[in-house]
Amino acid sequence: MTDTPSRKPKPTLTRIGNRELSPATLMMGAGYDPALSEGSLKPPMFLTSTFAFENAAAGKHHFEGITGKRPGGAEGLVYSRFNGPNQQILEERLAIWDGAEEALCFSSGMTAICVLMLALCDAGDVIVHSGPLYAASEGFVAKHMSRFGVSYVDFPAGADRAELDGVLAKAKAQAERSGGKVAMIYLESPANPTNALVDVEAVRDARDAALSADCPIAIDNTFLGPLWSKPIDHGADLVVYSLTKYVGGHSDLVAGSVSGAKKWITPVRMLRNTMGGIADPNTAWMLLRSLETVELRMSRAGENAAKVCDYLKGHPKVEGLGYLGFVQDPRQKDIFERHCTGAGSTFSLFIKGGEAECFRFLDALTIAKLAVSLGGTETLASHPASMTHLSVPDARKQALGITDNLVRISIGIEDADDLIADFAQALDAV
């Protein structure tokens, strides 16, 4: 059997002598060989539904891998529901950022989360998750996974080791009663929209003591990744992203990803092969473009956020800030110092008053846009209690700190002093 050359790009150079190249450098060429695309400096966009086999035996070989009849998975390009050149290059570069063996791209962050949970959970199983989660994530666990016989136990983001031990004991007992297992510990840190941090190392230690490494720890790293937090280094097994946010970074695409060890990624890949949900070639191509500047964009946005928050913290109409750079709680500060290399650029602004005062502030903004989402080049502001988290029951919102006076801000890469001027005049309208 003769291999098609396009399925054998040259290996990515990751070192020069003793120097290991940084992800920022590798984003310019990892996984791509110009010689296989007419010398094109950048990867072309491969708009095709299917790929020609070199011979019939090769077709059989490829499908044996995709269907699981042969270990090793796909070896080459078959059909665009399974893989494609743009997606494969993207996945290699995403894995580099997270220090993961493999990565998978999806049509949205929620597609990534849903396929992940469906792939790793069986009827009778229990999911343990931190709170708060993004409302759609929490809703999928509570409303949809329950339809397949999967239940859950949740815990507050800042839980310490003793609390985690108790939660896992409760989850084990619940799984025994339902004839299943604790299938997954699912975290979101920082939590949306409160910025509450989860101690991933404590979760890992509690998992190791109560269960085993066969129960994966997955974490939504959208708020800080891939620049300011590396969860795999702290004990997570799987890292989830809404690539729509910082990785895409221009508010012009929707996508998601999961990265981690091959043992966990393989069943997720198999379900994605069946269900679909892979990012399309155009989106993957745009993400390749975005990954080249993700470090620059996130660095600038982080610097801007520090300046804006420094102004906001002393404003008489501001009740408080959920900004990681100003963490006061000793437990949260300890987690931040161990897990994070930056404070990010998305934070909660608590305005004195309630919904009416927040709405006046939001309606008065001129540079910042009133829109959900985050991590784009532009500054965005929204009101979670009445927008992204409206579906969360009022009692749970209150317990999680998602109050009526909370505005979520995502700082962009504009001039910081211009943003301060905009927030100043908007607060004057409150």
PLY file of the C-alpha trace (Angstrom):
ply
format ascii 1.0
element vertex 430
property float x
property float y
property float z
element edge 429
property int vertex1
property int vertex2
end_header
0.00 0.00 0.00
1.38 3.40 -1.00
0.84 6.31 1.38
-0.51 9.55 0.02
2.22 12.17 0.61
-0.23 14.75 1.95
-0.93 12.47 4.91
2.70 12.52 5.98
3.72 16.11 6.82
7.24 16.53 8.09
7.57 16.34 11.91
7.23 19.62 13.78
10.55 21.04 14.98
10.09 21.65 18.71
13.71 22.22 19.82
16.82 24.03 18.68
19.72 22.36 20.41
18.87 22.32 24.10
16.25 25.02 23.77
12.60 23.99 23.76
10.59 26.28 21.49
7.69 28.18 23.05
4.06 27.70 21.97
4.04 31.27 20.57
6.79 30.26 18.13
5.25 26.89 17.26
1.95 28.54 16.32
3.61 29.78 13.14
4.17 26.37 11.61
3.38 23.33 13.78
1.64 20.53 11.92
1.95 22.13 8.50
4.37 21.41 5.64
4.27 24.02 2.83
5.81 21.51 0.42
2.55 19.53 0.53
0.44 22.54 -0.51
2.26 23.98 -3.53
4.63 25.86 -1.22
1.86 28.00 0.27
3.26 29.79 3.34
-0.05 29.46 5.16
-2.28 26.37 5.10
-4.90 26.59 2.36
-8.55 26.09 3.29
-9.55 22.56 2.36
-13.21 22.78 1.36
-14.06 19.18 0.55
-16.48 16.64 1.96
-14.38 13.58 1.19
-10.85 12.46 0.36
-9.65 10.09 -2.36
-8.00 6.84 -1.25
-4.76 5.74 -2.85
-6.24 2.25 -3.37
-9.03 0.00 -2.09
-6.87 -1.62 0.57
-6.08 1.85 1.95
-9.79 2.61 2.18
-10.36 -0.53 4.24
-7.36 0.29 6.45
-8.62 3.80 7.17
-12.13 2.66 8.08
-10.79 -0.07 10.33
-9.10 2.70 12.33
-12.09 5.05 12.37
-14.54 2.35 13.46
-12.23 0.99 16.14
-11.66 -2.42 14.56
-7.96 -1.55 14.44
-6.10 0.24 17.26
-4.59 3.61 16.45
-7.58 5.42 14.97
-7.57 7.19 11.64
-4.32 7.20 9.71
-4.99 9.72 7.01
-7.92 11.65 5.63
-11.23 9.95 4.97
-14.32 12.14 5.32
-14.80 15.62 6.69
-17.07 14.55 9.52
-14.03 12.73 10.93
-11.09 14.96 10.13
-9.51 17.32 7.61
-6.17 19.08 7.07
-7.21 22.37 8.67
-8.70 20.65 11.69
-5.68 18.37 12.17
-3.24 21.28 12.09
-5.43 23.18 14.54
-5.65 20.23 16.89
-1.89 19.78 16.96
-1.41 23.44 17.85
-4.09 23.38 20.55
-2.42 20.36 22.16
0.88 22.28 22.22
-0.61 25.11 24.26
-2.09 22.77 26.87
0.86 20.38 27.02
-1.54 17.59 26.03
-1.07 14.44 23.97
-4.01 15.18 21.70
-6.78 17.70 21.11
-10.10 17.67 19.30
-11.93 20.66 17.81
-15.70 21.09 17.79
-18.33 23.35 16.28
-18.85 25.10 19.64
-17.70 24.95 23.23
-21.00 23.40 24.27
-20.67 20.73 21.58
-17.27 19.86 23.04
-18.71 19.65 26.57
-21.77 17.62 25.57
-19.83 15.08 23.49
-17.23 14.77 26.27
-19.85 13.95 28.89
-21.81 11.59 26.67
-18.64 9.74 25.68
-17.39 9.13 29.22
-20.61 8.51 31.15
-22.94 5.51 31.30
-26.41 5.02 32.81
-26.17 4.99 36.60
-23.01 7.08 36.68
-22.47 10.26 38.69
-20.81 13.50 37.58
-19.21 15.60 40.32
-18.97 19.25 39.32
-17.94 22.60 40.75
-20.33 25.54 40.87
-21.13 27.83 39.37
-20.78 26.49 35.85
-21.73 28.28 32.68
-25.53 28.03 32.67
-25.70 25.81 29.57
-23.12 23.41 31.04
-24.99 23.17 34.32
-28.28 22.77 32.47
-26.92 19.96 30.30
-25.83 17.99 33.36
-29.03 18.58 35.34
-31.65 18.41 32.57
-30.23 16.26 29.78
-27.69 13.83 31.23
-30.36 12.91 33.78
-32.51 11.61 30.92
-29.83 8.97 30.33
-29.65 7.95 33.97
-26.65 10.12 34.91
-26.96 12.08 38.14
-24.68 14.68 39.72
-23.26 16.08 42.95
-21.98 19.64 43.00
-19.70 21.65 45.29
-18.75 25.34 45.59
-15.73 26.41 43.54
-13.61 27.34 46.54
-14.10 24.03 48.39
-11.14 22.82 50.45
-9.84 19.26 50.76
-12.16 18.30 53.63
-15.21 19.49 51.67
-14.03 17.67 48.56
-13.55 14.43 50.49
-17.14 14.69 51.70
-18.49 15.42 48.23
-16.68 12.45 46.70
-17.89 10.14 49.48
-21.46 11.28 48.76
-20.94 10.76 45.02
-19.53 7.24 45.54
-22.53 6.25 47.67
-24.89 7.74 45.08
-23.18 5.80 42.29
-23.34 2.54 44.27
-27.09 2.98 44.76
-27.62 3.55 41.04
-25.32 0.75 39.92
-22.78 3.02 38.29
-19.53 4.81 39.05
-18.26 8.32 39.59
-17.52 8.89 35.91
-16.09 12.38 35.89
-15.15 15.39 37.99
-15.99 18.46 35.93
-14.60 21.86 36.93
-14.89 25.41 35.70
-12.18 27.75 36.95
-12.44 30.67 37.07
-16.19 30.19 37.29
-18.51 32.11 35.01
-19.36 34.85 35.94
-18.02 35.14 39.50
-14.32 34.36 38.81
-14.30 31.91 41.73
-11.28 29.58 41.49
-11.18 25.81 41.99
-8.18 24.17 43.67
-7.35 21.64 40.95
-4.51 20.16 42.97
-6.81 19.51 45.93
-9.39 17.96 43.60
-6.71 15.67 42.16
-5.55 14.61 45.62
-9.12 13.96 46.78
-9.84 11.99 43.61
-6.71 9.89 44.05
-7.63 9.11 47.65
-11.31 8.30 47.13
-11.49 6.95 43.60
-8.70 6.30 41.14
-7.10 7.84 38.09
-9.81 6.06 36.08
-12.12 8.95 37.01
-10.92 11.86 34.86
-10.82 15.47 35.99
-12.02 17.78 33.23
-11.87 21.56 33.45
-13.30 24.44 31.45
-10.27 26.73 31.13
-11.91 29.32 28.87
-11.43 32.36 31.14
-7.66 31.99 31.59
-6.47 29.63 28.87
-4.32 28.98 27.13
-2.00 31.74 28.42
-2.67 32.30 32.12
-3.48 28.78 33.34
-2.18 25.27 32.50
-4.56 22.89 34.30
-2.84 19.70 33.15
0.23 20.83 35.12
-1.92 20.91 38.27
-3.64 17.55 37.93
-6.43 17.92 35.36
-6.77 15.18 32.76
-8.88 17.02 30.19
-9.07 20.71 29.29
-12.15 22.20 27.63
-12.40 25.52 25.79
-14.89 27.69 24.13
-12.48 28.65 21.33
-15.01 31.37 20.51
-13.46 33.42 23.29
-9.75 34.20 23.71
-8.39 31.65 21.24
-10.63 32.87 18.41
-10.42 36.32 19.91
-12.15 38.40 17.24
-15.85 37.69 17.94
-16.24 36.27 14.44
-16.45 32.50 14.97
-17.91 29.84 17.26
-15.90 26.72 18.15
-14.73 24.54 21.03
-12.09 21.98 21.94
-11.09 19.20 24.33
-7.45 18.27 24.96
-5.80 15.64 27.11
-4.24 12.19 27.15
-4.99 9.84 24.29
-6.77 7.35 26.60
-9.45 9.97 27.30
-9.51 11.63 23.89
-10.04 8.39 21.93
-13.61 7.67 23.15
-14.51 11.33 22.67
-13.12 11.18 19.12
-15.11 8.01 18.38
-18.37 9.66 19.48
-17.52 12.82 17.51
-16.94 10.62 14.45
-20.49 9.28 14.85
-22.35 12.42 15.90
-20.41 15.01 13.93
-19.79 18.35 15.55
-16.25 18.84 14.27
-15.28 22.45 13.50
-15.69 23.23 9.81
-12.62 23.96 7.62
-13.27 27.71 7.44
-13.54 28.01 11.23
-10.43 25.88 11.73
-8.53 28.06 9.26
-9.61 31.21 11.10
-8.50 29.71 14.41
-5.08 28.95 12.95
-4.83 32.64 12.15
-5.96 33.59 15.64
-3.52 31.28 17.41
-0.63 33.21 15.90
-1.57 36.29 17.96
-3.27 34.79 21.01
-0.33 35.58 23.31
-0.14 39.20 22.10
-3.89 39.79 22.36
-4.29 38.22 25.78
-1.25 40.06 27.15
-2.57 43.43 25.97
-6.08 42.72 27.27
-4.65 41.64 30.62
-2.62 44.84 30.94
-5.70 46.90 30.06
-7.84 45.07 32.62
-5.32 45.79 35.38
-5.45 49.53 34.59
-9.24 49.64 34.31
-9.77 47.72 37.55
-7.30 49.94 39.36
-9.56 52.86 38.41
-12.84 51.10 39.18
-11.87 49.84 42.64
-11.96 53.34 44.12
-15.11 54.58 42.37
-17.89 55.63 44.77
-20.59 53.83 42.73
-18.69 50.54 42.66
-19.48 48.12 45.47
-16.79 45.59 44.56
-14.79 43.82 41.88
-14.49 40.14 41.10
-11.05 40.59 39.56
-8.38 37.99 40.20
-5.69 40.63 40.53
-7.42 41.95 43.66
-8.28 38.65 45.37
-8.49 39.16 49.14
-9.89 35.84 50.38
-6.87 33.84 51.67
-8.10 30.56 50.18
-8.75 32.07 46.75
-5.46 33.98 46.83
-3.57 30.77 47.57
-5.20 29.00 44.61
-4.48 31.97 42.35
-0.81 32.09 43.29
-0.35 28.34 42.73
-2.45 27.91 39.57
-2.41 31.14 37.59
0.23 33.22 35.82
-2.06 36.18 35.19
-5.33 37.71 36.40
-7.07 37.59 33.03
-9.18 40.30 31.48
-12.72 39.20 32.35
-14.12 40.23 35.71
-17.28 41.01 37.66
-18.18 44.61 38.42
-20.61 45.04 41.32
-22.47 48.34 41.03
-24.17 49.88 44.06
-27.86 49.22 43.59
-29.45 46.50 41.51
-30.72 45.69 38.04
-31.92 49.23 37.29
-28.54 50.77 38.10
-26.73 48.11 36.07
-28.99 48.70 33.09
-28.34 52.46 33.23
-24.61 51.78 33.28
-24.80 49.32 30.37
-27.01 51.59 28.26
-24.60 54.50 28.72
-21.48 52.70 27.46
-20.09 54.00 24.18
-16.82 52.15 23.47
-17.68 48.92 25.30
-20.35 46.91 23.52
-23.42 45.50 25.26
-23.13 41.85 24.26
-22.60 38.42 25.77
-19.39 36.44 25.21
-15.87 37.47 26.14
-12.23 37.31 25.09
-12.56 39.36 21.90
-10.48 42.28 20.72
-13.28 44.61 21.76
-14.53 45.29 25.28
-17.87 43.66 26.09
-20.30 44.09 28.99
-23.38 42.11 29.99
-25.75 41.45 32.90
-25.53 37.72 33.72
-28.52 37.53 36.07
-30.89 38.66 33.32
-28.96 37.34 30.31
-26.55 34.38 30.25
-27.69 32.99 33.62
-31.38 33.91 33.41
-32.35 30.21 33.28
-30.60 29.48 36.59
-33.16 29.32 39.45
-33.16 32.48 41.56
-32.21 30.67 44.77
-29.20 29.05 43.11
-28.12 32.35 41.54
-28.19 33.93 44.98
-26.22 31.08 46.50
-23.59 31.32 43.75
-23.22 35.09 44.01
-24.82 35.90 40.66
-26.58 38.99 41.94
-28.68 41.65 40.26
-25.90 44.23 40.73
-23.26 42.15 38.92
-22.05 43.26 35.48
-19.59 41.00 33.65
-16.85 42.89 31.82
-14.47 41.47 29.22
-11.71 43.95 28.47
-10.37 44.16 24.92
-7.25 45.60 23.33
-8.38 49.22 22.94
-6.49 52.07 24.60
-6.85 51.61 28.36
-7.35 55.32 29.08
-10.17 55.46 26.52
-11.88 52.55 28.27
-11.51 54.27 31.64
-13.12 57.39 30.21
-16.01 55.30 28.89
-16.59 53.55 32.22
-16.36 56.89 34.05
-19.10 58.53 32.00
-21.26 55.38 32.15
-21.02 55.29 35.94
-22.02 58.98 35.97
-25.34 57.83 34.45
-26.04 55.43 37.34
0 1
1 2
2 3
3 4
4 5
5 6
6 7
7 8
8 9
9 10
10 11
11 12
12 13
13 14
14 15
15 16
16 17
17 18
18 19
19 20
20 21
21 22
22 23
23 24
24 25
25 26
26 27
27 28
28 29
29 30
30 31
31 32
32 33
33 34
34 35
35 36
36 37
37 38
38 39
39 40
40 41
41 42
42 43
43 44
44 45
45 46
46 47
47 48
48 49
49 50
50 51
51 52
52 53
53 54
54 55
55 56
56 57
57 58
58 59
59 60
60 61
61 62
62 63
63 64
64 65
65 66
66 67
67 68
68 69
69 70
70 71
71 72
72 73
73 74
74 75
75 76
76 77
77 78
78 79
79 80
80 81
81 82
82 83
83 84
84 85
85 86
86 87
87 88
88 89
89 90
90 91
91 92
92 93
93 94
94 95
95 96
96 97
97 98
98 99
99 100
100 101
101 102
102 103
103 104
104 105
105 106
106 107
107 108
108 109
109 110
110 111
111 112
112 113
113 114
114 115
115 116
116 117
117 118
118 119
119 120
120 121
121 122
122 123
123 124
124 125
125 126
126 127
127 128
128 129
129 130
130 131
131 132
132 133
133 134
134 135
135 136
136 137
137 138
138 139
139 140
140 141
141 142
142 143
143 144
144 145
145 146
146 147
147 148
148 149
149 150
150 151
151 152
152 153
153 154
154 155
155 156
156 157
157 158
158 159
159 160
160 161
161 162
162 163
163 164
164 165
165 166
166 167
167 168
168 169
169 170
170 171
171 172
172 173
173 174
174 175
175 176
176 177
177 178
178 179
179 180
180 181
181 182
182 183
183 184
184 185
185 186
186 187
187 188
188 189
189 190
190 191
191 192
192 193
193 194
194 195
195 196
196 197
197 198
198 199
199 200
200 201
201 202
202 203
203 204
204 205
205 206
206 207
207 208
208 209
209 210
210 211
211 212
212 213
213 214
214 215
215 216
216 217
217 218
218 219
219 220
220 221
221 222
222 223
223 224
224 225
225 226
226 227
227 228
228 229
229 230
230 231
231 232
232 233
233 234
234 235
235 236
236 237
237 238
238 239
239 240
240 241
241 242
242 243
243 244
244 245
245 246
246 247
247 248
248 249
249 250
250 251
251 252
252 253
253 254
254 255
255 256
256 257
257 258
258 259
259 260
260 261
261 262
262 263
263 264
264 265
265 266
266 267
267 268
268 269
269 270
270 271
271 272
272 273
273 274
274 275
275 276
276 277
277 278
278 279
279 280
280 281
281 282
282 283
283 284
284 285
285 286
286 287
287 288
288 289
289 290
290 291
291 292
292 293
293 294
294 295
295 296
296 297
297 298
298 299
299 300
300 301
301 302
302 303
303 304
304 305
305 306
306 307
307 308
308 309
309 310
310 311
311 312
312 313
313 314
314 315
315 316
316 317
317 318
318 319
319 320
320 321
321 322
322 323
323 324
324 325
325 326
326 327
327 328
328 329
329 330
330 331
331 332
332 333
333 334
334 335
335 336
336 337
337 338
338 339
339 340
340 341
341 342
342 343
343 344
344 345
345 346
346 347
347 348
348 349
349 350
350 351
351 352
352 353
353 354
354 355
355 356
356 357
357 358
358 359
359 360
360 361
361 362
362 363
363 364
364 365
365 366
366 367
367 368
368 369
369 370
370 371
371 372
372 373
373 374
374 375
375 376
376 377
377 378
378 379
379 380
380 381
381 382
382 383
383 384
384 385
385 386
386 387
387 388
388 389
389 390
390 391
391 392
392 393
393 394
394 395
395 396
396 397
397 398
398 399
399 400
400 401
401 402
402 403
403 404
404 405
405 406
406 407
407 408
408 409
409 410
410 411
411 412
412 413
413 414
414 415
415 416
416 417
417 418
418 419
419 420
420 421
421 422
422 423
423 424
424 425
425 426
426 427
427 428
428 429
